[in-house]
Amino acid sequence: MIKIARFTFNPLGENTYVLWDETGECIIVDAGNAAPRENDALDKLIADNNLRPVMALNTHGHFDHALGVAHLKEKYGVPWALHSDDNFLIEGAPLSASIFGVSAGNIPTPDIDIKGQTTISFGNSTLELIHTPGHTPGHVCIYDREGGTLLTGDTLFRESIGRTDLPGGDYSWIMRSIIDKIIPLGDEVSILPGHGESSNIGHESMYNPFVVEVINGEINC
């Protein structure tokens, strides 16, 4: 059984997740830690639970989800996995961050290209990777089928969706990703988004205005 801890980091309120199982191996998803106190909080969780980080994994390439990758690589020597369709966002991270008044620091080059991969494993656990373009071209959601939990990154939020007005964004793509790939997973599946509070697919099917418009046929995607 996978355990999940959440931190909310950096000035953009980004959610970072640590996932681990009974082996003690863990992965860090969307490492947004950007200050010493945030690094310390993440390191404390890892130490207190005797965890062994084996990978940094990103849902997508926006800078606020990658500010802590350099710390993880330096302290734990872990590889960093990202869909290569989002590499251009890493290359442009310093400029993007400066627009939001944030220093991107030293965001490294990804080590592992998950483009085309459908699963990723650590310890005794396997997670499904679901390509959900729209917020970015290479966005993926991370599905713990056994635990009924989906890390949605910035594709689907509680009663909202990710922005599509940034480079590489596309409204039709994100809605197709949500309607065709996320909603069919079932109402009881919990969603852990890249910003904001958790939810579940059933709630979003009923109360997310973007989703409801499409389900009710009010707009086409």
Steps between C-alpha positions, in 0.01 A plus 500: 500500500637837398508779754490862385606821674431846363685829543399838362812685393629822338324831431264338247354258755612187316422156642794259531431133575714228653387144424642192672418139579599235753851469353584857600578599142333826401454733208446874518244637256519864390774615736412867547708564811672832442631619837722349773205453737313315225800279431524429871133405526532256212825355633346457846211295366744280312723453805217451751354219289837345410427546131737447210429738212549330163353751254368850448202481264310791348148520367616783274777749440385829649765658719293510820483120495875460453664753732607228744640246255857629531485452879376143462768414247774653713391349833371159389655445157167417341423515128233738374223376271297726270310463173731640232223699333537736796876543476451841338335619821806406704721685255280808537458471877721799599296739287165349599587516868617861475161601358344373824768667712665169590861388455515161328847433634677203345241269349694206352447311178266198531669159517210275399253556216163350590351573158323183390527335843177375654635396841772590746611286795668535837530254787218247462270752333408592145328822399324565170599800291211654306596755235265796543613781269334838511654694786832407340574266208679243715277505807435165671275397784626236742253229600520272802231259387514285814466801727242672281701821482593716202763774511360741243776761494356812337252321275208480744448698820218506750222670300743637243755402236854599412581810299520458124618850412867426568748373235399152386154521656186398315144512637365228268782267600456549873126441483546187289757378751258554787189360331664208318770395745419621851121490538478132390721394793193522722327728748674358808852574380663772710686777319807668643565812292808712445339797675215528747301242689430137419173378352362196323382433148136474604508847652664646190244335274226674696649835599794586276350757261744419217424129520126545545474716187653226289312212661171687453585576138494876555838535326708275280864421551 
